[in-house]
Amino acid sequence: MRKKCKRVIRPIARPLTPKEKVDFLIGPRLHLQMLLGQQYALHYTCSVAGFFDFSEVLALLLRRPDLQPHFAAAQEIVLQLIAQERPPLASEGVVLREIFNLADRFIAMQDTLTMARAMRYANRKLDEGVGAPRTCACL
């Protein structure tokens, strides 16, 4: 009798598909543009907040301390927008746009396996309530 194979099938890292790029990158960018156009909606703000949350978790997992302060600063601005229910001021808009572009380039370089790890980490920390990303709760 033959033994059962005990190999574990591991997921394969691959680049983002065009649909995944639309879901992860273009959707939040459109929401940011609508916020910068002075059209405040909680849904748009939470979409942008989730994008910065994910960027910060990804930078944490990939050990990129040079990027983490930028993403944290953007999250603080977004938290203020949510708390005060207002669109960003011109100066805040410039900062958000620059950091969003940085996060966009950073996420676009990652493969799906790394992104899945970051998503699992963020969800686990959110469920634990310890060290959870600051703005994921509004998603």
C-alpha positions as CSV (number, residue, x, y, z in Angstrom):
1,M,0.0,0.0,0.0
2,R,1.2,3.5,-0.9
3,K,1.7,6.2,1.7
4,K,-0.2,9.3,1.5
5,C,1.7,12.4,0.3
6,K,2.2,14.8,3.1
7,R,3.2,17.7,1.0
8,V,1.5,21.0,1.8
9,I,0.4,23.0,-1.2
10,R,1.6,26.6,-0.7
11,P,0.0,29.5,-2.4
12,I,2.1,31.0,-5.2
13,A,3.2,34.6,-5.1
14,R,2.1,36.5,-8.2
15,P,1.7,40.1,-9.1
16,L,-1.7,41.9,-8.9
17,T,-4.1,41.3,-11.7
18,P,-5.7,44.4,-13.3
19,K,-9.0,43.8,-11.4
20,E,-7.1,43.6,-8.1
21,K,-5.3,46.8,-8.9
22,V,-8.6,48.5,-9.5
23,D,-10.0,47.2,-6.2
24,F,-7.0,48.0,-4.1
25,L,-5.6,51.1,-5.7
26,I,-8.0,52.9,-8.1
27,G,-11.1,52.7,-5.9
28,P,-9.5,54.5,-2.9
29,R,-7.8,57.0,-5.2
30,L,-11.2,58.0,-6.7
31,H,-12.5,58.3,-3.1
32,L,-9.6,60.5,-2.2
33,Q,-10.2,62.7,-5.3
34,M,-13.8,63.1,-4.3
35,L,-12.8,64.1,-0.7
36,L,-10.3,66.6,-2.1
37,G,-13.1,68.0,-4.3
38,Q,-14.9,68.9,-1.0
39,Q,-17.4,66.1,-1.3
40,Y,-17.3,64.7,2.2
41,A,-18.9,61.3,2.7
42,L,-18.1,58.8,5.5
43,H,-17.8,56.0,3.0
44,Y,-15.1,57.8,1.0
45,T,-13.2,58.8,4.1
46,C,-13.3,55.2,5.5
47,S,-12.1,53.9,2.1
48,V,-9.1,56.2,2.3
49,A,-8.5,55.3,5.9
50,G,-8.5,51.6,5.1
51,F,-6.0,52.2,2.4
52,F,-3.6,53.9,4.8
53,D,-4.2,51.2,7.4
54,F,-3.3,48.5,4.9
55,S,-0.2,50.5,3.8
56,E,1.0,50.8,7.4
57,V,0.5,47.1,8.2
58,L,2.3,46.2,5.0
59,A,5.2,48.5,5.9
60,L,5.3,47.0,9.4
61,L,5.4,43.4,8.0
62,L,8.1,44.2,5.5
63,R,10.2,46.1,8.0
64,R,10.1,49.4,6.3
65,P,10.4,51.9,9.2
66,D,11.1,54.7,6.7
67,L,7.5,54.5,5.4
68,Q,5.6,54.0,8.7
69,P,5.7,57.6,9.9
70,H,4.3,58.8,6.6
71,F,1.3,56.4,6.8
72,A,0.7,57.2,10.5
73,A,0.6,60.9,9.7
74,A,-1.9,60.4,7.0
75,Q,-4.0,58.3,9.3
76,E,-4.0,61.0,11.9
77,I,-5.4,63.5,9.3
78,V,-8.0,61.0,8.2
79,L,-9.0,60.4,11.8
80,Q,-9.5,64.1,12.3
81,L,-11.7,64.2,9.1
82,I,-13.8,61.4,10.4
83,A,-14.1,62.9,13.9
84,Q,-15.0,66.4,12.6
85,E,-17.1,65.1,9.6
86,R,-15.5,67.5,7.2
87,P,-13.5,67.4,3.9
88,P,-9.7,68.1,4.1
89,L,-8.3,71.6,4.1
90,A,-6.0,72.5,1.2
91,S,-2.8,71.9,3.3
92,E,-4.2,68.5,4.5
93,G,-5.2,67.6,0.9
94,V,-1.6,68.2,-0.3
95,V,-0.2,65.9,2.4
96,L,-2.8,63.2,1.8
97,R,-2.2,63.2,-1.9
98,E,1.6,62.9,-1.5
99,I,1.4,60.1,1.0
100,F,-1.3,58.4,-1.0
101,N,1.0,58.4,-4.0
102,L,3.8,56.9,-1.9
103,A,1.5,54.2,-0.5
104,D,0.1,53.5,-4.0
105,R,3.6,52.9,-5.4
106,F,4.5,50.8,-2.3
107,I,1.4,48.5,-2.6
108,A,1.6,48.1,-6.3
109,M,5.1,46.6,-5.9
110,Q,3.9,43.8,-3.6
111,D,2.8,40.4,-4.6
112,T,-0.5,38.8,-3.6
113,L,1.0,36.5,-1.0
114,T,2.5,39.4,0.9
115,M,-0.7,41.4,0.7
116,A,-2.7,38.4,2.0
117,R,-0.3,38.1,4.9
118,A,-0.8,41.8,5.7
119,M,-4.6,41.4,5.4
120,R,-4.6,38.4,7.8
121,Y,-2.4,40.3,10.3
122,A,-4.7,43.4,10.2
123,N,-7.8,41.3,10.7
124,R,-6.3,39.3,13.5
125,K,-5.2,42.4,15.3
126,L,-8.6,44.0,14.7
127,D,-10.3,40.9,16.2
128,E,-8.0,40.9,19.2
129,G,-8.4,44.6,19.8
130,V,-4.8,44.9,20.8
131,G,-2.6,47.0,18.6
132,A,-5.3,47.2,16.0
133,P,-5.0,49.6,13.1
134,R,-6.6,52.8,14.1
135,T,-9.1,53.3,11.4
136,C,-10.1,49.8,10.2
137,A,-13.1,49.9,12.5
138,C,-15.0,52.3,10.2
139,L,-14.8,49.8,7.3
